[in-house]
Amino acid sequence: MIDRPKLIGAALIVATLVGGAAYLGWRASTMDTTDTREGDRLDLARAGSLVYIEDGTVRQVAGERPLGVGPACQRAHTAGGVLACLRPAAIPGGFEVAVFDTDLDEQKVIPVWGTPSRTRVSASGRWVAWTVFRSGDSYLADGGFSTTAGAYDLRTGEHHGSLEDFTAIVDGNVYEAADRNFWGITFAADDRTFYATMASGGTTRLMRGDLETRRMEAVRENVECPSLSADGRRIAYKFRTGQTWRLHVLDLDTGTDIALAEPEHVDDQPAWLDDTTIAYVRPAGGRPTLFAVPTDGTGGPRPLRPGSSPATIGGL
C-alpha cells in the first residue's frame, strides 16, 4: 500500500529543492547585469521610450539608443511612473510582484504563488495586476494548467488575490463552474473597469469587470490575453485557431474584428505602442524577439529587438 502522506511529503521536498535550484540559477544568471551593471538607471518618465526585458533584466531604449537598465525580472510592465516586476522570491519556489516608483525605489512586494506569466500596470500607476501559472505550462493542453490572476490598489492597499473571488456573469446568469481560470488583466483609464480572459468548459471568454463591485460579465468568446487601447475602444488579443494563436483587434463599440498581418503563432499579451501599432514577443533566431505590427490588418510584422515584456512610455 502506498503511504500517501509520505508520498506527498516527498513530492513537496522535491518541489522545494527544484524551486530553490531554479531561484539560485536565475539569480546567478542575472547577477552580472543587476549588481555590477554600468550605465544609467531607468527613467520611467521618459516619453517616447520602450521598456522591455532582455536576458532577465529590464532595459529601456529610445529608438536604437540605450537609455538605462533596471531590476532583474521575469515579467515586467510600466505605466504612470510605476514599474511592476514579477520575480522569484527569497523563499525557494516562491514568486512575488515587486513594485518600483520613478526613483526605482521598491515601494511594495506582493507574494504570489505560481510561475510568472503576465503583469500589467494601469495607465495612472494606481493598479498592478498579475497572472501566474499554478501548474502546467501551456494554455493549449486541456486541463493541463491552472492560473491565478489578481490585482492590487497601490493607493488604498486593496488586494484582490484572485479573480475567482469575483462574481462572473455569463448570458445573464451567475457562472460558478469549478474549472474557471482567469488570466491577462488589462485596465481601463477610469481605474475601475478591467478586462480579462476566463476559461471554463473548453471555452475562453472576454470578461469586462468592475473593481468596485467585484463583478464581471462575459463580452465575447475566443478572446485571450486582452490588451486595451488607450482610448478604451479596442482590444488587441490572441485568437485561437486549432492549436495556434493569431493576433486580432476587436472594436468594442462595433464588434468589428480584424486579423492582424502576423502569420506566426503568438503566445503573448500584446502591448499598444501607439494608436496604430502593437508590440508582442515571439521566437526568432532561437531567442525571444519583440515584433510590431499595424492594428488595421495591413503591412506585416516588423522585428524590433531581442526581448520580451514590451511597454511604452507616452507612445512611440
C-alpha positions in Angstrom: 0.0 0.0 0.0 1.3 3.4 -0.9 1.8 5.7 2.1 0.1 8.9 0.7 1.3 11.3 3.4 4.9 10.2 2.8 4.5 10.4 -0.9 3.0 13.9 -0.8 5.8 15.0 1.6 8.5 13.6 -0.7 6.9 15.4 -3.6 6.9 18.7 -1.6 10.6 18.2 -0.7 11.5 17.7 -4.4 9.4 20.7 -5.4 11.2 22.8 -2.8 14.6 21.7 -3.9 13.8 22.2 -7.6 12.4 25.7 -6.8 15.4 26.6 -4.8 17.8 25.5 -7.5 15.8 27.4 -10.1 15.9 30.5 -7.9 19.6 30.3 -7.3 20.2 29.7 -11.0 18.1 32.6 -12.0 19.8 34.9 -9.6 23.2 33.8 -10.8 22.3 34.3 -14.4 21.2 37.9 -13.7 23.8 38.9 -11.1 26.2 40.5 -13.6 23.5 42.6 -15.2 21.8 43.7 -12.0 24.5 44.1 -9.3 27.5 45.1 -11.4 25.9 46.9 -14.3 27.1 50.1 -15.8 25.1 53.0 -17.3 22.1 55.0 -16.4 19.0 53.9 -14.5 15.6 53.5 -16.0 13.7 56.8 -16.5 10.0 55.9 -16.0 9.0 59.4 -17.1 10.9 59.4 -20.4 8.2 59.8 -23.1 8.8 58.1 -26.4 10.8 55.2 -24.9 10.4 51.5 -24.9 10.8 49.4 -21.7 11.4 45.7 -22.0 13.2 42.6 -20.6 16.3 41.1 -22.2 18.4 38.4 -20.6 16.4 38.7 -17.3 17.0 42.5 -16.9 14.6 45.4 -17.5 16.0 47.7 -20.1 15.0 51.0 -21.8 15.7 52.4 -25.3 14.6 55.3 -27.4 14.8 54.1 -31.0 18.1 52.3 -31.2 19.7 54.3 -28.3 20.0 52.6 -24.9 18.8 54.7 -22.1 19.2 52.6 -19.0 18.8 49.4 -17.1 16.7 48.3 -14.1 16.0 45.4 -11.9 16.1 41.7 -12.7 12.6 40.5 -13.6 10.9 37.6 -15.4 8.0 39.7 -16.5 7.6 43.5 -16.2 5.4 46.4 -17.2 5.4 50.1 -16.6 2.8 52.9 -16.7 2.1 56.1 -14.7 5.7 56.2 -13.2 5.3 52.7 -11.7 7.2 49.5 -12.7 5.8 46.1 -11.8 8.3 43.2 -11.7 7.4 39.6 -11.5 10.4 37.8 -10.0 11.4 34.8 -7.8 11.0 35.4 -4.1 13.7 34.8 -1.4 11.6 31.7 -0.4 12.6 28.8 -2.7 9.9 28.0 -5.1 8.0 31.3 -4.4 7.4 34.3 -6.6 6.4 37.9 -6.0 5.4 41.2 -7.6 7.9 44.0 -6.7 6.6 47.5 -7.4 9.1 50.3 -8.0 8.4 54.1 -8.2 10.0 56.6 -10.6 13.2 56.7 -8.4 13.3 52.9 -8.7 12.8 52.6 -5.0 10.9 49.4 -4.1 7.5 50.5 -2.7 5.7 47.2 -2.4 6.2 43.5 -2.6 3.2 41.2 -3.2 3.7 37.5 -2.7 2.2 35.3 -5.4 2.1 31.5 -5.7 2.9 30.3 -9.2 5.2 30.8 -12.2 5.2 34.3 -13.7 3.0 34.7 -16.8 1.7 38.3 -17.2 1.8 41.6 -15.4 0.2 45.0 -16.1 0.1 48.5 -14.5 -2.9 50.8 -15.0 -2.3 54.0 -17.0 -2.3 56.1 -13.8 0.0 53.8 -12.0 -2.6 53.1 -9.3 -3.3 49.4 -10.0 -0.9 46.5 -10.6 -2.1 43.1 -11.9 -0.5 39.8 -12.4 -1.1 36.3 -13.7 0.7 33.2 -12.6 0.6 29.6 -13.5 -0.2 27.3 -10.6 0.5 24.2 -12.6 1.3 23.2 -16.2 3.0 25.4 -18.8 0.6 25.6 -21.7 -2.8 27.0 -22.4 -3.2 24.5 -25.2 -3.3 21.4 -23.1 -6.9 20.9 -21.9 -6.9 20.6 -18.2 -3.1 20.9 -18.1 -2.8 24.3 -16.5 -4.3 26.4 -13.8 -3.9 30.2 -13.4 -4.4 32.9 -10.8 -4.9 36.5 -11.8 -5.1 39.2 -9.2 -4.8 43.0 -8.7 -3.5 45.4 -6.1 -4.5 49.0 -5.5 -1.3 50.9 -4.6 -3.4 53.9 -3.4 -5.7 52.2 -0.9 -4.0 48.8 -0.3 -7.0 46.9 -1.6 -5.8 43.4 -2.6 -7.8 41.2 -4.9 -5.8 38.0 -4.6 -7.8 36.1 -7.3 -10.5 37.0 -9.8 -12.1 33.7 -8.8 -13.5 35.6 -5.8 -15.4 37.9 -8.2 -18.9 37.2 -9.4 -18.9 36.1 -13.1 -21.9 36.6 -15.3 -22.4 34.6 -18.5 -25.6 35.0 -20.6 -27.2 36.9 -17.7 -26.6 34.2 -15.2 -24.1 33.8 -12.4 -21.4 31.4 -13.6 -19.8 29.3 -10.8 -18.1 26.4 -12.6 -15.3 24.9 -10.5 -12.9 24.8 -13.5 -12.8 28.6 -14.1 -9.4 30.1 -14.8 -8.6 33.8 -15.3 -5.6 35.5 -16.9 -4.4 38.6 -18.7 -5.9 41.5 -16.8 -5.8 44.9 -18.6 -7.1 48.1 -17.1 -9.3 51.0 -18.4 -8.3 54.6 -17.8 -11.0 55.0 -15.1 -9.1 52.7 -12.7 -12.3 50.8 -12.2 -13.0 48.9 -15.4 -10.9 46.0 -16.4 -10.9 43.2 -19.0 -9.5 39.6 -18.6 -9.9 36.1 -20.0 -12.0 33.5 -18.3 -11.6 29.8 -19.4 -14.1 27.2 -18.4 -15.5 24.0 -20.0 -13.2 24.3 -23.0 -14.4 27.9 -23.8 -12.5 31.1 -23.4 -14.4 34.4 -22.9 -13.5 38.0 -22.7 -14.8 39.4 -19.4 -15.5 43.0 -18.6 -15.1 43.6 -14.8 -15.6 46.2 -12.2 -13.1 46.5 -9.4 -15.5 48.2 -7.1 -18.5 45.9 -7.4 -16.3 42.8 -7.9 -18.4 41.6 -10.8 -17.5 40.5 -14.3 -19.7 39.9 -17.4 -18.9 37.9 -20.5 -18.5 40.0 -23.6 -17.3 37.6 -26.3 -15.9 34.1 -26.8 -12.4 33.1 -28.0 -10.6 36.2 -26.7 -7.3 35.6 -24.8 -4.7 37.9 -23.2 -6.6 41.1 -23.9 -4.8 44.5 -24.1 -7.0 47.6 -24.0 -6.1 50.6 -26.2 -5.5 53.9 -24.5 -8.9 55.3 -25.7 -10.7 52.2 -24.3 -12.3 51.4 -27.6 -10.3 48.4 -28.9 -8.9 45.2 -27.6 -5.8 43.6 -29.0 -5.8 39.9 -28.2 -4.9 36.3 -29.1 -7.5 34.4 -31.3 -7.2 30.6 -31.1 -7.4 28.6 -34.4 -6.8 24.9 -33.8 -3.5 24.7 -32.0 -2.2 28.1 -32.9 -3.0 31.7 -31.8 -3.2 34.7 -34.2 -3.3 38.3 -33.2 -6.6 40.1 -33.6 -8.0 43.5 -32.7 -11.6 43.9 -31.6 -13.6 47.1 -31.8 -15.7 47.1 -28.6 -18.2 49.6 -30.0 -19.0 48.0 -33.3 -17.9 44.4 -32.8 -15.6 44.6 -35.8 -12.8 42.0 -35.5 -9.6 42.3 -37.6 -7.0 39.6 -38.0 -3.6 41.2 -38.0 -0.8 40.6 -40.6 1.3 38.4 -38.3 1.1 34.9 -39.8 3.1 33.2 -37.0 1.8 31.6 -33.7 2.0 34.2 -30.9 1.6 33.3 -27.2 1.8 36.8 -25.6 -0.3 39.5 -24.2 0.3 42.3 -26.8 1.1 45.9 -25.8 0.0 49.0 -27.6 2.9 51.1 -28.9 0.6 53.8 -30.1 -2.9 54.1 -31.6 -1.9 52.1 -34.8 0.7 49.6 -33.7 1.0 46.8 -31.1 4.1 45.0 -29.9 4.5 41.4 -28.8 7.1 38.7 -28.4 7.6 35.5 -30.4 10.7 33.3 -31.1 13.0 34.4 -33.8 16.6 33.2 -34.4 16.4 30.9 -31.4 15.5 33.6 -28.8 12.5 35.7 -27.7 12.2 38.7 -30.0 10.0 41.8 -30.0 7.9 42.5 -33.1 5.5 45.2 -34.1 2.5 45.0 -36.4 -0.2 47.5 -37.5 -3.6 47.2 -35.9 -5.6 47.7 -39.0 -4.6 44.3 -40.6 -2.2 45.9 -43.2 1.5 45.6 -43.5 3.4 42.9 -41.8 5.4 42.1 -38.7 8.5 44.2 -38.1 11.3 43.0 -35.7 12.2 45.5 -33.1 14.9 43.8 -30.9 15.6 40.7 -28.8 13.5 40.8 -25.6 10.0 40.4 -24.1 7.5 42.3 -21.9 7.3 45.4 -24.0 5.8 48.6 -22.6 5.9 52.2 -24.0 6.1 55.4 -22.1 4.0 58.1 -23.7 3.8 56.1 -27.0 6.5 55.8 -29.7 
